[in-house]
Amino acid sequence: MSTNTTSSTDSSTPSTGSSTAPPTGSSADPSAGASAESGTGARAVAPEAGPRPARLIHNEATTEIPVHLLFRDDPDPAPVPLRPAVVARRQGPGGRPGERPATRRPVNARPRPVPSVDPELRERPARVLPGAAGVAAGLCGVAGCAATSWWAGLVPPLAAQALGLPVYAGAGLGPAQWAAYAAAGVLGMFGFGGLARGRTGRAWVLGLFGRYRGTVRRTGLMWVNPLLLRRRVDVRLRHWRSEPMPAADGNGVALRAVTLVVWRVRDTVKATLGVEDHETYLRECVEAALARVPVEPLGTVRSSADVAGDTLTRLVAADAAPVGLEVFSVRPVRVEYAPEVAAAMHRRRIAALDAAQRASVLTSVVDSVEDTVTRLTMRGLVELDDYERKVLVKDLTVAFCAGRGDTGA
């Protein structure tokens, strides 16, 4: 009897939007009721607890979504308080759920290291004497050797009479005579051996036992210590025409460029002692600059060629300055496509020229047809309707195009 009362109570309770409520006319099972009361207890206390809250779907990549928005079986779902719509993020390596991923900070490009040489290598003038001093010392040495020979009695009598020397029997070759010979010989060798001729546009870098002793830029006859090692350096303004070097244009197409470099040696010490071969160093600097600066084939765009030349000059001058080289200009004098892409680029250029010519011809033909039809109608020579105007335009276009094709052929 109590079971029927419970069933009627359940059937008379208004629906709360749940599609899982038991039917009204179902038979009541005491064991089922006991299991329901001992299990969840939700159906027994549903009338007293109020409306059942709608269930939510949680997703790690989306916000909370109410179930009734997806399955609208309930007529009036209960309002569900939602948390702020914050999209949860997946747990990445080194992070936690819900944490903002670490953003990569922009890494500033490190400045390219500037080549440097020994700071003690600075050009300074060497100590030299006028050439007259060397000549005088050499003559003194020769005269000393002659006097020592007369002193030792080694001068033949006929030579002594010819030179007007007094007859002297001589003391022979003793230690004193040999010392005099040595002193006079050393003086003569140092006097004549140190004579040098300075030429315009040439300089000498002097060194003694591996140490820099100065640079000689003087011209004319001078006397330089013969014990010093001399290295001749050309300090004139020079130009160098390079061999074909690899390059590329703005689109990365392989090119071969020949450059003309105008340069000179500004610091003779750094150019000779700071680098093994300054000419080879300059050649490699030009090749490295061509790999970084895009160039265009000559005859295409003049402004781009000027910009490329200025950029090459600036880069090569900056790289060559630490070794004592002064670069005035680096200009591409011949730029051509590499052999592997020359044929394809030649066909592409011809196609571009053909398309440009066709576009110009078509533009001129359209302008001519428009001018002709406008003049005919404005002067009242003909009265044309739409059909006749179209036919006239067609005929004039064919005639002008044919005429341009015959002229071009």
C-alpha positions in Angstrom: 0.0 0.0 0.0 2.9 2.3 0.8 4.4 1.5 -2.6 1.5 2.8 -4.5 1.5 6.0 -2.5 5.1 6.6 -3.4 4.5 5.9 -7.1 1.7 8.4 -7.1 3.8 11.0 -5.4 6.6 10.5 -7.9 4.1 10.8 -10.8 2.5 13.9 -9.4 5.9 15.7 -9.0 6.5 18.1 -11.8 9.3 17.3 -14.3 12.6 19.1 -13.7 13.9 18.6 -17.3 15.6 15.3 -16.6 15.1 12.7 -19.4 16.0 9.9 -17.0 12.9 10.0 -14.7 11.1 6.7 -14.3 7.7 6.3 -16.0 4.5 6.9 -14.0 2.9 3.5 -14.5 6.0 1.5 -13.7 5.7 -1.2 -11.0 7.4 -0.5 -7.8 9.9 -3.1 -6.6 10.8 -3.0 -2.9 14.4 -4.1 -3.6 14.8 -1.5 -6.3 13.5 1.2 -4.0 15.9 0.1 -1.3 18.8 0.0 -3.7 17.9 3.5 -5.0 17.7 4.9 -1.5 20.9 3.3 -0.5 22.7 4.1 -3.8 22.4 7.6 -5.1 19.4 8.9 -3.3 18.9 11.6 -5.9 15.5 10.5 -7.1 14.1 10.2 -3.6 15.3 13.7 -2.5 14.7 15.4 -6.0 11.4 17.0 -4.9 13.0 18.5 -1.8 16.4 19.5 -3.4 14.8 21.7 -6.1 15.7 21.7 -9.8 18.7 19.5 -10.8 21.6 21.5 -12.1 22.5 20.9 -15.7 25.7 19.0 -16.3 28.7 20.6 -17.9 31.3 19.4 -20.4 34.8 20.3 -19.6 37.4 20.5 -22.4 41.0 21.4 -22.0 41.0 23.4 -25.2 37.6 25.2 -24.7 35.5 26.7 -22.0 32.7 25.0 -20.0 29.8 24.2 -22.3 26.3 23.4 -20.7 24.8 20.1 -21.8 21.4 21.7 -22.6 23.0 23.8 -25.3 24.0 20.7 -27.1 20.9 18.5 -26.4 17.8 20.5 -25.9 15.5 17.9 -24.5 14.5 19.9 -21.4 12.0 22.7 -22.0 13.4 25.1 -19.3 16.9 24.2 -18.1 18.1 25.7 -14.9 20.6 28.5 -15.1 24.1 27.4 -14.6 26.7 29.8 -13.2 29.7 29.6 -15.5 33.3 30.5 -14.7 35.1 33.1 -16.8 35.6 31.9 -20.3 39.4 31.3 -20.2 40.7 28.8 -22.6 42.8 26.3 -20.8 46.2 25.5 -22.5 47.7 22.2 -22.9 50.7 21.3 -20.8 53.7 21.8 -22.9 57.3 20.8 -22.2 58.5 22.7 -19.1 55.1 24.2 -18.4 52.0 23.6 -16.3 48.3 23.5 -17.2 46.8 26.9 -17.5 50.2 28.6 -17.6 51.0 31.0 -20.4 53.6 29.5 -22.7 57.0 31.1 -22.5 57.4 33.5 -25.4 60.8 33.6 -27.2 62.4 36.9 -26.7 63.9 38.4 -29.9 67.5 37.7 -29.9 69.6 40.7 -31.0 72.0 39.8 -33.6 75.5 40.0 -32.3 77.7 42.5 -34.1 80.2 40.9 -36.5 83.7 41.0 -34.9 85.9 43.5 -36.5 89.3 42.2 -37.5 92.2 43.8 -35.6 96.0 43.6 -35.7 98.7 44.2 -33.2 98.1 47.8 -31.8 101.9 48.3 -31.7 102.0 48.1 -35.5 101.9 51.7 -36.3 103.7 53.3 -39.2 106.5 55.7 -38.2 109.4 57.1 -40.2 112.7 55.3 -40.1 116.0 56.9 -39.4 118.1 57.2 -42.5 121.0 59.4 -43.6 121.5 61.3 -46.9 123.2 59.4 -49.6 126.3 61.6 -49.5 127.1 60.3 -46.0 127.2 56.7 -47.3 129.3 57.7 -50.3 131.8 59.5 -48.1 132.0 56.5 -45.7 132.6 54.2 -48.6 135.4 56.4 -50.0 137.0 56.6 -46.6 137.0 52.8 -46.4 138.7 52.5 -49.9 141.2 55.1 -49.0 142.0 53.3 -45.7 142.6 50.0 -47.5 145.0 51.8 -49.9 146.9 53.5 -47.1 147.2 50.2 -45.2 148.5 48.5 -48.3 151.2 51.2 -48.7 152.0 50.9 -45.1 152.5 47.2 -45.4 154.6 47.7 -48.5 152.2 45.9 -50.8 152.0 48.7 -53.3 154.1 48.0 -56.5 156.8 50.5 -57.2 155.4 51.5 -60.5 151.9 52.2 -59.0 153.6 54.2 -56.2 155.5 56.3 -58.7 152.3 56.8 -60.8 150.4 57.9 -57.7 153.3 60.1 -56.5 153.7 58.1 -53.2 157.0 58.2 -51.5 159.1 55.0 -51.7 158.6 53.0 -48.5 160.0 49.6 -47.8 157.0 48.6 -45.7 156.7 46.9 -42.4 154.9 43.8 -43.7 151.6 42.3 -42.8 151.4 42.4 -39.1 148.5 42.5 -36.6 148.3 46.2 -36.9 148.0 46.1 -40.7 145.3 43.4 -40.5 143.3 45.4 -38.0 143.6 48.5 -40.3 142.5 46.4 -43.2 139.4 45.1 -41.3 138.4 48.6 -40.1 138.7 50.1 -43.5 136.9 47.2 -45.2 134.0 47.3 -42.7 133.7 51.1 -43.2 133.7 50.7 -47.0 131.1 47.9 -47.0 128.8 49.8 -44.6 129.2 53.0 -46.7 128.5 51.5 -50.1 126.2 48.7 -48.9 123.7 51.0 -47.2 123.1 53.2 -50.3 119.5 53.0 -51.5 117.4 54.8 -54.0 114.0 55.9 -53.0 111.4 56.0 -55.8 108.1 57.9 -55.9 105.2 55.7 -55.0 107.3 53.1 -53.3 108.2 52.7 -49.7 110.4 50.4 -47.6 109.4 48.7 -44.4 112.5 48.1 -42.3 113.0 45.4 -39.7 115.8 44.2 -37.6 115.8 40.6 -36.2 112.0 40.4 -36.6 111.3 43.8 -35.0 109.8 46.7 -36.9 112.2 49.7 -37.2 110.3 52.2 -39.4 109.1 53.0 -42.9 111.0 54.9 -45.5 108.9 57.0 -47.9 111.7 59.4 -49.0 112.9 59.6 -52.6 116.4 60.0 -54.0 119.7 58.7 -52.8 119.9 57.8 -49.1 121.8 55.6 -46.7 120.0 52.9 -44.8 121.6 50.6 -42.3 122.5 47.5 -44.4 121.7 45.2 -41.4 118.0 46.0 -41.7 115.7 43.8 -43.7 113.9 45.8 -46.4 110.4 45.1 -47.8 109.3 47.1 -50.7 105.7 48.2 -50.7 103.8 49.9 -53.6 101.8 52.8 -52.1 100.5 54.2 -55.4 96.8 54.3 -56.3 96.1 51.0 -57.8 93.2 49.3 -59.5 92.4 45.6 -59.7 90.1 43.9 -62.1 88.9 40.7 -60.5 88.1 37.4 -62.2 84.5 36.3 -62.4 83.3 35.7 -58.9 80.1 34.0 -57.7 77.2 36.4 -56.9 73.4 36.4 -56.8 70.6 38.8 -57.6 67.6 39.8 -55.4 65.8 36.5 -56.3 68.7 34.3 -55.5 69.6 33.5 -59.2 73.3 32.6 -59.5 75.4 35.2 -61.3 79.1 35.7 -62.2 80.4 39.2 -61.5 83.6 41.0 -62.5 84.4 43.9 -60.2 86.9 46.8 -60.5 88.5 47.8 -57.2 90.4 51.1 -56.7 92.6 51.0 -53.6 95.9 51.8 -52.2 98.1 50.9 -49.2 97.5 53.5 -46.5 99.5 51.9 -43.6 102.5 50.0 -44.9 103.2 48.3 -41.5 99.8 46.7 -41.2 99.7 45.8 -44.8 103.0 43.9 -44.7 103.2 42.7 -41.1 99.6 42.6 -40.0 98.5 40.1 -42.8 100.3 37.5 -44.8 99.4 38.9 -48.2 97.3 42.0 -48.4 96.4 41.6 -52.1 94.9 38.1 -51.4 93.1 39.5 -48.3 91.5 42.2 -50.4 90.4 39.7 -53.1 88.7 37.5 -50.4 87.0 40.6 -48.9 85.5 41.4 -52.3 84.3 37.8 -52.7 82.7 37.8 -49.3 81.0 41.1 -50.0 79.6 39.8 -53.3 78.1 36.9 -51.4 76.2 39.3 -49.1 75.1 42.0 -51.5 72.6 41.2 -54.3 73.6 42.6 -57.7 71.6 42.9 -60.9 72.7 42.3 -64.5 74.0 45.4 -66.1 71.5 47.2 -68.3 68.4 46.4 -66.2 68.1 49.0 -63.5 70.8 51.7 -63.2 69.8 52.7 -59.7 70.2 49.2 -58.3 73.7 48.9 -59.8 74.7 52.2 -58.1 73.2 51.0 -54.8 75.0 47.7 -55.1 78.3 49.4 -55.9 78.0 51.8 -52.9 77.2 48.9 -50.6 80.1 46.8 -51.9 82.4 49.7 -51.4 81.3 50.3 -47.9 81.6 46.6 -46.9 85.0 46.1 -48.5 86.4 49.3 -47.1 85.3 48.4 -43.6 86.9 44.9 -43.9 90.1 46.1 -45.4 90.7 49.2 -43.1 92.2 47.2 -40.2 95.0 45.9 -42.3 96.0 49.3 -43.6 94.2 49.2 -47.0 92.1 52.2 -48.2 89.4 51.2 -50.7 87.9 53.9 -52.8 85.4 52.1 -55.0 84.2 48.6 -55.8 82.1 48.6 -59.0 80.7 45.6 -60.9 81.8 46.1 -64.5 80.4 42.9 -65.9 77.6 40.8 -64.5 76.2 37.7 -66.3 74.2 34.7 -65.4 76.0 31.5 -64.3 76.4 28.9 -67.0 73.9 26.5 -65.3 71.0 29.1 -65.5 72.1 31.3 -68.4 69.9 29.5 -71.0 66.7 29.6 -68.8 67.2 33.2 -67.9 67.8 34.2 -71.5 64.5 32.6 -72.5 62.7 34.3 -69.5 64.1 37.7 -70.5 63.0 37.2 -74.1 59.5 36.2 -73.0 59.3 39.3 -70.7 60.4 41.6 -73.6 57.8 40.0 -75.9 55.0 40.4 -73.4 56.0 44.0 -72.8 56.0 44.7 -76.5 52.6 43.1 -77.0 51.2 45.1 -74.1 52.5 48.3 -75.7 51.2 47.4 -79.1 47.8 46.6 -77.7 47.6 49.8 -75.8 48.5 51.9 -78.9 45.9 50.0 -81.0 43.1 50.5 -78.4 44.0 54.2 -78.2 43.9 54.5 -82.0 40.6 52.8 -82.3 39.1 54.9 -79.6 40.3 58.1 -81.2 39.0 57.1 -84.6 35.6 56.2 -83.5 35.3 59.4 -81.3 36.3 61.6 -84.2 33.8 60.0 -86.6 30.9 60.3 -84.2 31.7 63.8 -82.9 32.1 65.3 -86.3 28.8 63.8 -87.4 30.3 61.9 -90.3 28.4 58.7 -89.3 25.6 57.8 -87.0 26.1 54.4 -85.3 24.0 52.4 -83.1 25.4 49.9 -80.6 25.7 47.0 -83.1 27.4 49.1 -85.8 29.7 50.6 -83.2 30.8 47.2 -82.2 31.4 46.1 -85.8 33.4 49.2 -86.5 35.5 48.8 -83.4 36.2 45.1 -84.3 37.2 45.9 -87.9 39.4 48.8 -86.9 41.1 46.7 -84.2 41.8 43.9 -86.7 43.1 46.4 -89.3 45.4 48.2 -86.9 46.8 45.0 -85.4 47.5 43.6 -88.9 49.2 46.8 -89.8 51.4 46.7 -86.7 52.3 43.1 -87.3 53.3 43.7 -90.9 55.4 46.7 -89.9 57.1 44.8 -87.1 57.9 41.9 -89.4 
